[in-house]
Amino acid sequence: MPIRALVVDDSAAMRTFVSSVLESTGDYDVDEVGHGFEAIRLLPRGDYSLFVFDVNMPDFNGIELIRAVREHPRYSQTPLVVMTTEGRLGDVERARAAGAKVVITKPFTPAGLLEAVAEARGLGGGD
């Protein structure tokens, strides 16, 4: 049975890229949305085992979304990868403090994304 994942990024191109990479493995069934508010609405209906969020989104940013997901009883420990374009130390620290397991800097390769996901899921990868 595929792993349910939720990808949240305000860039349609980035959502499509991430979803395609995950789905190409045959291991993931991906839902994608463009805003944090849309993601929050899906949480009660979904049964997600992985989240991939962008940090920089309008209205409800990735840090706020991480906090909201971590407060949800079902998702307090769900693996979560955060994507950032800046890679600034502040973004990385804020994402980890909010509950992100792994932070990956854009642009990244498909292999880099899969390594980050494996690390977040505790399957190796990373340092």
Salt bridges, closest charged atoms under 4 A:
ASP9 OD2 - LYS106 NZ 2.86
ASP31 OD2 - ARG4 NH2 2.40
GLU32 OE1 - ARG15 NE 3.69
ASP54 OD1 - LYS106 NZ 3.20
ASP91 OD1 - ARG88 NH2 3.35
ASP91 OD1 - ARG94 NH2 2.63
